[in-house]
């Protein structure tokens, strides 16, 4: 790799680090201004939760990208930038130009997605039901009617919609 190419990549990495540091510092925190979520529509609560999770994922992505850029800059300072950290072969300039944070050749790049680890949100967010759920032939079955449990707390049904109820009893005089 030529010195001018290395300077170009170093400048690109420095600009990337500066931009990422600014974006990480100014990440938007989505705090709820509601005192209670009791009167909110469930879709509004779901939207808020989605926005919070998306914000957390984007912040995590930016932080990881920042770490990679700083590691590449450290490799430039060490004089190891441009050689594969695994096999020691030269990394083609085209790869470094496309991905300046690359510290390995394409043969040793991480091609396998991590399918084993779970999202960090699962450590905080728990399932909201203790209903037994069983797996049957790859499908999850809820063998208890959890809708009835939820409906016991109230629904928008009118008295005539309730099973087994005489709707006229609600309109009779107590005389």
Helices and strands as residue ranges (DSSP letters): H 3-25, H 42-78, H 93-98, G 106-108, G 120-123, E 133-136, E 139-142, H 146-151, G 159-161, G 167-170
